[in-house]
């Protein structure tokens, strides 16, 4: 049994990879940038049979990574194999990293792309992770190995909402549902933020479609995936697929060291 760990900007997510390649239902624990997450992780990971191996990726700060490592040691794991981005990957899926400096690509984005390729093999893809940041990344199936050709990073939904509340004198930290024609300030803010995110996705998807001459599949993951999917039109039809990073880590973990 292998423990897969995705350490994000605001939460730690995990799942267990069985010897037959199946993923267990995992868990999620919020962190506040430090040691507060140790007890929650130790309790959750210790409640099941101890894993023999841990594979993870992280975009969090050093304090959070150290806390996750302490939680792993508390359940008998000597180390976590931290995975970084690569110039290319060949295994269950094949993917070439088109970044000018491949290691500069965030480990979460790389593993989400691997997970997306495993989910929809052979398809050209636009992969959106709607988390603390919103990333919109493109994979061209083409001829030969699929290739990550590039993508965009923008503030996520929560960061946009918080920036308006923090940077203005009269606007609240908005909550609630969007509307086509907002008639309250809260609705106006939520709608503006979600439609801005949806507009970015549509723009990248349309630009990529024109370049490759076909309609790529659209995958959405992350905490705001459903909200964002609801603001997208029927075309492109979004597929919400959570835990793409963990799925990608499973792909990496299957390759012998």
N, C-alpha and C positions, 0 to 999 in steps of 0.2 A: 504494500500500500504506500502510495506517495502522496504527501500533502502538497497541494499547489496553493501558492500565496500571491495575491495581487495587492500590493501596498500602494494605494492611490493618495491623492492630495488630501482627502478628507476621511477615507475609510479603508479598512483592511478587509478584503474578501478572500475566501478560501473554499476549496473543495478537495475531495479525496479521489485519487486516481487508482482504480483497481488494476490488477494484473491483466484483466481482459480488455482494458482500455476504456471501461465505463467510468463516468464521473458521478460521484454521489452528490446529493443535494448539499450545498455548502452553507456558508454563513457569512455574516457581515458585522463588523464592529466599527463604530465611529472612533476616530482618534482626534486629539486636540494638539497634535504636534509633539507628543512626548510620552511619558511613562504611564499615563492613565489607561492605556489599552492593554497592559500586560495581564492583569487579572482576568479580564474578559476572554482574551485569547487562550490563556492557560487553562481556564475552566472548560472552554468549548473544545479545545484540542485534546484535553485529557479525558473527556467524557466518552471517547470511542477508543478502540484498540490503537495502540501507539503506532504511528507510521514509521517506516524504516528509512524514509528519505523525504526531504523537503526541497522543493524547487520554487523559486519566486522571482518576481521582478518588482521594482520600486521606482516611484518618482517622488517619494516623500523625503523629508530632511533626515539628517543622520540620527537625530534623537529618536525618531519613529522607527527607523531601521533597527537601531540598537534595542529598542523595546520589543520589537517583533522577534529578534534573535534571542532575547532573554526568555520570552514566552516559549519559544521552541525548545530551548535547553531545559525548561521546567517540565516538559513532557518527554524528555529523553533524547531529543534530537541534537546531535553534536554540532551540526552546522546547517545552514540554508545555502543551497546553490543559487546564487543570484545571477539571473540571466540578463544579458545586455542585448542591444540590437546587433545585427550582423550585416555583412555585405551581401550575403545570400544564405538561403537555407535549402537543404535537400533532405527530405525525409518523407513522411506521409504526404506532405505537400511540397511544392517547390516555389520559391519566391526570391526574386532579386530585389535588393534595396537600391532604389534610384537616387537616394540622397547623395549630394556631392561629398559629404562626409558621413558615411553610413552610421558610425557610432554616435553621431549627434542626434539621430532620431530617438525620441523617447522610447524606453523599453516597453511602456504600456501600449504605445501606438503599434510598434513592431509586432508584439504578441497578439494584439487585437486583429491585425491583418492576417497573421498566420491562422488564427481561429476562424476568421471569416472565409479564408481560402479552404479550410477544412470543412466548413459548413456548406459552402457552395462551390465545389471543385469545378474548375474549368470556366468559371464565369468572370467577366469583367465586373468590378465592384466599386461602389462608393460606400465607404465605411465611416459611419458617424458615431463618435463617442460623446454623448451629451452629459458630461460630468461637471466637475469644478471648472474645467475648460471644455470648450466644444471643439473637437477636431473633426475634420472632413477630409478623408484620405482616399486616393484613387489607385486601383489595381487594374492593369490592362492584361487580360489573358493572352491575347495575341498569339503569335507562333513561338514555340519553344516555352521557356519558363515564364510564368506570370511575373509581372514587374510592378512594383510600387513606383509610380511615376511622380508622386508628390501630393501635398495636401495643405490645408489651412488650419490655423489655430485662432480661436477667438475666445473672449471671456464666456464662461458658461452662463446659464440662466440665472443662477443664484448670484454670481458676481455682478451681472448687469443690474439686477434688482437692488443689490446692496450699494452699488456705485451711485445710483440715482438718489437713494435715501441719504447717503453720506455726503454727496457732492452738491446737494441743493438745500435750500432753506425750507421749502414748503412741501416737498414730496415725501410721502411715507414709504416705508418698506412694504411694498405692495404684496398682497396675497389674493387668492381667489382664482376664478376661472377667466379665460379670455373670452372675448365676444367679437362678433363681426363689426359691430358699431358700438364701441364702449360708451356707456353713459355715466360712469363714475371714474374718479381718478385712479382707483385701484385697478379697475378693469382696463383702463387706458394704458397703464404701465405694463401690466402682465401681458396684454395683447401686443403691445409694441415690442416687448422683449422676445416673446415667442415667435412673432412674425419676422423679426429681424433674424433670428436663428434659422427659421424655415427658409427665409430668402437666401441666406448664405448656402444652405444645402441645395436648394433648387438651382442657384447660379452655378455652383461647382458641378452639379450633376449635368446641367445643360451644356456647359462648356466641355466637359469630358465626353459626353455623348457625341457632340459635333466632331471632336478630334478622332474618336475611334470609329465613328460611323455606325454606331448601334447603341441601344439603350442598356446601360449597365444596371445590375441589380443594386438596390439600395438597402443597406443594413444599418439599423440604429441600435445602439447599446447605451448604457449609462442610466443614471438616476432620473433624468428628465426625458428619456426616450419616448415614453408613451405620450407625454404632453406635446413633444415636438412632432411626433407622427400625426397627431390629431390636427395639427396646423398645416400639414402638407396636403396637396391635392391628390386625387386618385392616381395621377401619373407624375412622377414615378411612384409606384406602389411600394411603400416602405415595409420592410420586414423587421420587427423588433426581436432582437436576439441578444439576451443579456449574457454577461460573463464571457465575452469573446476573448478577453485577456487570459482567463483561466483555461479556456479551450486551446488557445495558442500555447500556453505553458505545457499543456498535456501533450501537444505535438512535439515540443522540444524535449520533454522528459522521456518520450518514447525512443529517442535516439541514444544508443549506448555511448557512455562517456569514453 
